[in-house]
């Protein structure tokens, strides 16, 4: 059984080949497997953590491609379900020089929305050490109920639960509902990761320390905010601070956040759920995540860009010297 399980969306990203061209101007696209929870599963597998993925794809060529991609990466797909009535979700992404994302989803409905709670097998979830999920699967039923069900199973079984409240406005009918659903899930998590560009919407403040206090008051033990090229901010209620990023030549930043999460979780899943790590240990964990994110920026596509443990060790070696 996998040590880490991720749950949520698995889709095909069609990413523009040139920066700063709007989707309305129909740039050239390159297709690749995507979906934040699936990306994290592959990232963990590349770092030597046995990983499984729970989700749903369509019975179509895109779904076949996605299953093959996860299988080839060594991710357990025995509970990757197939929808008979909906197609695999697609996303079109316009890349920008400022590293923001313009995304248009084709999911009306997409297969990922149709995962049901009874398709989440309790013994599969509870046999792991860690469960990771995001807020995209909270945007529609029945995937919303499936996600909460899995998180409750994980909490009751003593797993470390990780949550990425990523804000995708085109997936929600009402921003107020989105914020409410996102916050309802906070209490289910031990570790919360958020990207800086989503921080103010989710927490209601641009201030990292003030926003982190709100999140910690909801129940999580550790809050991490990725800051792009600047690195990341962390806060566990006792120690907080920023850890600088690494300078690299950026080819495509799209996979950096998921690479960071995989790197961070690979270091945290064995150590810190119910106890708080010392500041020095936390800084080492965050630096490892930053390195994973930096390396991902040097390649095109998300899953193809996720680094291996050997690549990270080689990248970090000169930094240690």
C-alpha positions in Angstrom: 0.0 0.0 0.0 1.2 3.6 -0.7 2.7 5.7 2.1 1.2 8.8 0.6 -2.2 9.2 -1.1 -3.4 12.3 -3.0 -7.0 12.9 -4.1 -8.6 15.3 -6.5 -8.3 16.5 -10.1 -6.3 14.8 -12.8 -6.6 16.6 -16.2 -4.8 17.5 -19.3 -3.1 20.9 -19.3 -2.8 22.6 -22.7 -0.1 25.3 -22.0 0.7 28.2 -24.3 4.1 27.9 -25.9 4.7 31.7 -25.8 4.3 34.0 -22.8 1.9 37.0 -22.6 -0.4 35.9 -25.3 -4.0 35.7 -24.1 -6.2 32.6 -24.6 -8.5 34.7 -26.7 -5.7 35.1 -29.2 -5.4 31.3 -29.5 -1.6 30.7 -29.0 0.1 27.4 -29.8 -0.4 24.9 -27.0 1.6 21.9 -25.7 -0.4 19.2 -23.9 0.8 17.6 -20.6 -0.7 15.7 -17.7 -1.8 18.0 -14.8 -4.0 18.6 -11.8 -2.3 19.7 -8.6 -3.0 16.6 -6.4 -1.8 14.2 -9.2 1.3 16.4 -9.7 2.1 16.1 -6.0 1.6 12.3 -6.2 4.2 12.1 -9.1 6.5 14.5 -7.3 6.5 12.3 -4.2 7.1 9.2 -6.2 10.1 10.8 -7.9 11.4 11.6 -4.5 11.2 8.0 -3.4 7.9 8.0 -1.5 5.4 5.3 -2.6 2.4 7.3 -3.7 -1.2 6.5 -4.8 -3.8 8.7 -6.4 -7.6 8.7 -6.0 -9.6 10.5 -8.7 -11.7 10.1 -11.9 -11.1 10.3 -15.6 -13.2 9.9 -18.7 -13.4 6.9 -20.9 -11.5 8.6 -23.7 -8.0 9.0 -25.1 -7.2 11.8 -22.7 -8.0 9.6 -19.8 -5.9 6.8 -21.2 -3.0 9.2 -21.5 -3.4 10.4 -17.9 -3.5 6.8 -16.5 -0.5 5.8 -18.5 1.4 8.9 -17.2 0.8 8.1 -13.6 1.5 4.4 -14.1 4.8 5.3 -15.8 5.7 7.5 -12.9 5.2 4.7 -10.4 2.0 6.1 -8.9 -0.6 3.5 -7.7 -3.7 4.0 -9.8 -5.9 1.1 -8.7 -8.5 3.6 -7.4 -8.3 6.0 -10.4 -12.0 5.6 -11.4 -13.4 5.9 -15.0 -16.6 7.8 -15.7 -18.9 6.4 -18.3 -20.9 9.7 -18.7 -18.3 12.5 -18.6 -15.2 13.3 -20.5 -11.7 13.9 -19.0 -11.3 17.5 -17.8 -9.1 19.8 -19.9 -7.5 23.1 -18.9 -6.0 25.7 -21.2 -3.3 27.8 -19.6 -1.8 31.1 -20.8 1.7 31.6 -19.4 2.7 35.1 -18.3 6.0 36.8 -17.6 4.9 37.7 -14.1 4.4 34.0 -13.3 0.6 34.4 -12.7 -1.8 31.9 -14.4 -4.7 32.5 -16.8 -6.6 29.2 -16.8 -9.8 28.2 -18.6 -11.2 24.8 -17.6 -13.4 22.5 -19.8 -15.4 20.5 -17.2 -19.1 20.8 -17.6 -19.1 18.4 -16.0 -15.6 16.9 -16.1 -15.0 13.4 -14.9 -13.0 14.6 -11.9 -16.1 16.3 -10.5 -18.0 13.0 -10.4 -15.8 11.0 -7.9 -18.2 9.8 -5.1 -17.7 9.1 -1.4 -18.4 5.4 -1.9 -15.6 5.2 -4.4 -13.1 6.2 -1.7 -12.1 2.9 -0.1 -11.5 3.4 3.7 -8.9 0.7 4.1 -6.9 2.2 1.2 -6.8 5.6 2.8 -6.2 4.5 6.3 -3.2 2.3 5.4 -1.2 5.3 4.4 0.9 7.8 6.4 -0.3 11.0 4.6 -3.3 12.3 2.6 -3.0 15.4 0.4 -5.9 17.2 -1.2 -6.8 20.6 -2.6 -9.8 22.8 -2.9 -10.6 22.3 -6.6 -12.4 19.0 -5.7 -14.5 21.0 -3.2 -16.1 23.1 -5.9 -18.7 20.7 -7.0 -20.6 17.7 -5.7 -20.2 14.7 -5.5 -16.4 15.2 -5.5 -16.8 17.7 -2.6 -18.3 15.0 -0.4 -15.7 12.4 -1.5 -12.9 14.8 -0.6 -14.3 15.5 2.9 -15.0 11.8 3.5 -11.3 10.9 2.6 -10.0 13.7 4.9 -12.2 12.6 7.8 -11.0 9.0 7.3 -7.4 10.1 7.3 -7.8 12.3 10.5 -9.6 9.5 12.4 -6.8 7.0 11.4 -4.0 9.3 12.6 -2.6 10.2 9.1 -0.9 13.5 8.4 -3.3 15.5 6.3 -2.1 18.2 3.9 -4.3 20.7 2.2 -3.7 23.2 -0.7 -6.5 25.7 -0.8 -5.9 26.8 -4.4 -8.2 29.5 -5.7 -9.5 28.9 -9.2 -12.3 31.5 -9.7 -13.7 30.1 -12.9 -14.6 26.8 -11.1 -16.9 28.5 -8.6 -20.3 30.2 -9.1 -19.9 32.4 -6.0 -16.6 33.6 -4.5 -18.3 33.8 -1.0 -19.3 30.1 -1.3 -15.7 29.3 -2.4 -14.2 31.0 0.6 -16.6 29.3 2.9 -16.0 25.8 1.5 -12.2 26.4 1.5 -12.3 27.4 5.2 -14.5 24.5 6.2 -11.7 22.2 5.0 -9.0 24.0 7.0 -10.0 22.2 10.2 -9.3 18.9 8.5 -5.6 19.6 7.8 -2.4 19.5 9.8 -0.3 21.2 7.0 -1.7 24.0 4.8 0.1 25.3 1.7 -1.0 28.4 -0.2 0.5 30.4 -3.1 1.1 34.1 -2.5 -1.2 35.2 -5.3 -4.1 33.4 -3.6 -3.3 34.4 -0.1 -5.3 37.6 0.2 -8.5 36.1 -1.3 -8.3 33.1 1.1 -7.3 34.9 4.3 -8.7 38.4 3.7 -5.3 40.0 4.3 -2.1 40.4 2.3 -0.2 40.2 5.6 1.5 36.8 5.9 1.7 36.6 9.7 -1.9 37.9 10.3 -3.3 35.5 7.7 -1.2 32.6 9.0 -2.6 33.2 12.5 -6.2 32.9 11.1 -5.3 29.6 9.5 -3.6 28.2 12.6 -6.5 29.3 14.7 -8.7 27.0 12.5 -6.7 24.0 13.5 -3.7 23.3 11.2 -0.2 22.9 12.8 1.9 24.5 10.0 1.1 27.1 7.3 3.4 27.6 4.3 3.1 30.3 1.6 5.1 30.0 -1.5 6.5 33.4 -2.8 7.7 32.5 -6.3 11.3 33.3 -6.9 11.6 34.8 -3.4 11.2 31.4 -1.7 8.6 30.7 1.0 7.1 31.8 4.3 6.4 29.4 7.1 4.6 29.6 10.5 3.8 26.9 13.0 2.5 29.2 15.7 5.8 29.3 17.6 8.4 30.1 14.9 8.0 31.8 11.6 10.0 33.3 8.8 11.0 33.3 5.2 13.4 31.0 3.4 15.0 32.3 0.3 14.6 30.7 -3.1 17.3 29.6 -5.5 18.3 31.5 -8.7 17.7 29.5 -11.8 17.0 30.2 -15.5 13.2 29.9 -15.7 11.7 28.1 -18.7 8.2 27.4 -17.3 7.1 28.2 -13.7 3.8 26.3 -13.9 4.9 23.2 -11.9 6.9 25.0 -9.3 4.2 25.1 -6.6 3.4 21.4 -6.8 7.1 20.5 -6.9 7.5 22.5 -3.7 4.7 20.7 -2.0 6.0 17.3 -3.0 9.5 18.2 -1.7 8.2 19.6 1.5 5.8 16.7 2.2 8.5 14.2 1.5 10.4 15.6 4.4 7.5 16.3 6.8 5.4 13.1 6.4 7.6 11.1 8.7 8.3 13.8 11.3 5.8 16.5 12.2 2.1 16.1 12.6 1.5 16.3 16.3 4.8 17.9 17.3 6.3 21.2 16.2 9.8 21.1 14.5 12.5 23.4 15.6 13.2 26.4 13.4 16.4 25.0 12.0 14.6 21.8 10.9 11.8 23.7 9.4 14.2 25.9 7.5 15.9 22.8 6.0 12.5 21.4 5.0 11.5 24.6 3.3 14.9 24.9 1.5 14.3 21.4 0.2 10.9 22.4 -1.1 12.3 25.6 -2.6 15.0 23.6 -4.4 12.3 21.3 -5.9 10.3 24.3 -7.1 13.4 25.9 -8.6 14.4 22.8 -10.5 10.8 22.4 -11.8 11.0 25.9 -13.3 13.9 24.9 -15.6 11.8 22.5 -17.6 8.6 22.8 -19.6 5.4 21.1 -18.4 4.4 20.1 -14.8 4.8 16.4 -14.4 7.8 16.3 -16.8 9.5 19.0 -14.7 9.2 17.3 -11.3 12.7 16.5 -10.0 14.0 13.2 -8.6 15.7 12.9 -5.2 19.1 12.4 -7.0 18.6 15.6 -9.0 17.7 17.5 -5.9 20.7 16.1 -4.0 23.0 17.2 -6.9 21.4 20.6 -7.0 21.8 21.2 -3.3 25.3 19.9 -2.9 27.0 23.2 -4.0 24.7 25.1 -1.7 25.9 23.0 1.3 29.5 23.5 0.3 
